Amino acid sequence: MNPIRVLQIVPAMNCGGMENFIMNVYRNIDRQKVQFDFLYHYDMECFFDKEIEKLGGKTYKLTVRQDNNFPKYFKNLDDFFKEHTEYKVVHGHYSGFGMFYNHYAKKHGVATRAGHSHNAFHESNLTGYADGILSTTFKYNLTDRFACSEKAGDFLF
């Protein structure tokens, strides 16, 4: 029997706290039953790419965080979920863009759309401010919510 494939949606898989958390879970799950794949918002080589591949995962890379081309991003998301019907579960770790990818996941029949809050604050700069505004919509189109702490859950959800 093939494992359930869970699409982890992240900005990128470099060596940060959220990324290490995901990788610690990934290394310790029964990958005969559950396999992680990753959808990035940058098209670049990332710290964990080789390990993800070694563990049986796939990476897909979009360019929106590099080119800020939102019409292209929306088309790419629509095409991605249209083409990748194998995903019945998405686990989003990128709340700022969650309103977009969760919309397309739902549109294309992804039954489980989980969101994960890893922080209890946004950075105090323009990017953090914009992310904070966009994050207020993350909870919509989710079927499940997770948080690394009660404060992180209260903050985002």
C-alpha positions as CSV (number, residue, x, y, z in Angstrom):
1,M,0.0,0.0,0.0
2,N,1.3,3.5,-0.9
3,P,1.8,6.0,1.9
4,I,-0.5,9.0,2.3
5,R,1.3,11.9,0.9
6,V,1.1,15.1,2.9
7,L,2.0,18.4,1.2
8,Q,3.9,20.6,3.6
9,I,3.5,24.3,2.5
10,V,6.4,26.5,3.6
11,P,8.3,29.6,2.4
12,A,11.5,27.4,1.9
13,M,13.3,24.6,3.8
14,N,16.3,26.4,5.1
15,C,17.8,25.9,8.6
16,G,15.3,27.7,10.8
17,G,13.2,26.7,13.8
18,M,10.0,25.9,11.9
19,E,12.0,23.9,9.3
20,N,13.9,21.9,12.0
21,F,10.6,21.1,13.7
22,I,9.1,19.8,10.4
23,M,12.2,17.8,9.7
24,N,12.3,16.3,13.2
25,V,8.7,15.1,12.7
26,Y,9.5,13.9,9.2
27,R,12.6,11.9,10.3
28,N,10.6,10.1,13.0
29,I,7.3,9.2,11.3
30,D,6.6,5.8,9.7
31,R,7.3,6.8,6.1
32,Q,5.8,3.5,4.9
33,K,2.4,5.0,6.0
34,V,2.9,8.8,5.6
35,Q,5.2,10.7,3.3
36,F,5.9,14.4,3.2
37,D,6.3,16.5,0.1
38,F,7.0,20.2,0.1
39,L,5.7,23.2,-1.7
40,Y,8.1,26.2,-1.5
41,H,7.5,29.9,-2.2
42,Y,11.0,30.4,-3.5
43,D,12.8,28.7,-6.4
44,M,16.1,28.1,-4.8
45,E,18.3,25.3,-3.4
46,C,17.5,24.9,0.3
47,F,19.3,23.4,3.3
48,F,17.1,20.4,3.7
49,D,16.5,19.5,-0.1
50,K,18.9,16.6,-0.2
51,E,17.6,15.1,3.0
52,I,14.0,15.4,1.9
53,E,14.8,13.6,-1.3
54,K,16.8,10.9,0.6
55,L,13.7,10.4,2.9
56,G,11.5,9.9,-0.2
57,G,10.0,13.4,-0.4
58,K,9.5,15.7,-3.3
59,T,10.0,19.4,-3.5
60,Y,8.0,21.8,-5.7
61,K,9.2,25.4,-6.0
62,L,7.2,28.6,-6.9
63,T,8.8,32.0,-7.4
64,V,6.3,34.4,-5.8
65,R,8.6,35.5,-3.0
66,Q,11.3,36.4,-5.6
67,D,9.2,38.0,-8.4
68,N,6.1,39.2,-6.4
69,N,4.1,38.2,-9.5
70,F,0.7,37.3,-7.8
71,P,-1.3,36.6,-11.0
72,K,1.4,34.1,-12.0
73,Y,1.4,32.7,-8.4
74,F,-2.4,32.2,-8.5
75,K,-2.2,30.4,-11.9
76,N,0.7,28.3,-10.6
77,L,-1.3,27.3,-7.5
78,D,-4.4,26.5,-9.6
79,D,-2.4,24.4,-12.0
80,F,-0.5,22.7,-9.2
81,F,-3.6,21.5,-7.4
82,K,-5.3,20.6,-10.7
83,E,-2.3,18.4,-11.7
84,H,-1.5,16.9,-8.2
85,T,-4.7,15.2,-7.2
86,E,-2.7,12.8,-5.1
87,Y,-2.8,15.3,-2.2
88,K,-5.7,14.8,0.1
89,V,-3.9,16.6,3.0
90,V,-2.0,19.9,3.0
91,H,-0.3,21.2,6.1
92,G,0.4,24.9,5.8
93,H,3.1,26.6,7.8
94,Y,3.0,29.9,5.9
95,S,0.1,31.8,7.3
96,G,0.7,35.0,5.3
97,F,-0.1,33.2,2.0
98,G,-2.5,30.7,3.5
99,M,-5.5,32.5,2.2
100,F,-4.2,31.8,-1.3
101,Y,-3.0,28.2,-1.2
102,N,-5.8,27.0,1.0
103,H,-8.3,28.5,-1.5
104,Y,-6.9,26.5,-4.4
105,A,-6.4,23.4,-2.3
106,K,-10.1,23.5,-1.4
107,K,-11.2,24.3,-4.9
108,H,-9.4,21.2,-6.2
109,G,-10.8,18.9,-3.5
110,V,-8.1,18.6,-0.9
111,A,-10.2,17.4,2.0
112,T,-7.8,18.2,4.9
113,R,-6.3,21.6,5.0
114,A,-4.4,22.0,8.2
115,G,-2.7,25.2,9.4
116,H,0.1,25.5,11.9
117,S,1.1,28.5,14.0
118,H,4.7,28.4,15.0
119,N,5.0,32.0,16.5
120,A,3.2,34.3,18.8
121,F,4.3,37.5,17.0
122,H,5.2,39.0,13.6
123,E,8.5,40.7,12.9
124,S,8.3,44.5,13.5
125,N,9.1,45.6,10.0
126,L,7.2,46.2,6.8
127,T,7.3,42.5,5.8
128,G,6.1,41.5,9.2
129,Y,3.3,44.0,9.1
130,A,2.1,42.8,5.7
131,D,2.4,39.2,6.8
132,G,0.4,40.1,9.9
133,I,-2.4,41.5,7.9
134,L,-2.5,38.6,5.4
135,S,-2.3,36.1,8.3
136,T,-5.7,37.3,9.7
137,T,-7.3,35.3,6.9
138,F,-5.2,32.1,7.4
139,K,-7.9,30.4,9.5
140,Y,-10.4,30.5,6.7
141,N,-10.6,27.4,4.5
142,L,-8.8,25.3,7.2
143,T,-10.2,22.1,8.4
144,D,-7.7,21.7,11.2
145,R,-5.5,24.0,13.3
146,F,-2.3,23.3,15.1
147,A,0.0,25.4,17.2
148,C,3.4,25.0,18.9
149,S,2.1,26.7,22.0
150,E,-1.1,28.1,23.5
151,K,0.2,31.6,22.8
152,A,1.0,30.8,19.2
153,G,-2.5,29.3,18.8
154,D,-4.2,32.4,20.4
155,F,-2.1,34.7,18.2
156,L,-3.0,33.2,14.9
157,F,-6.3,31.5,15.4
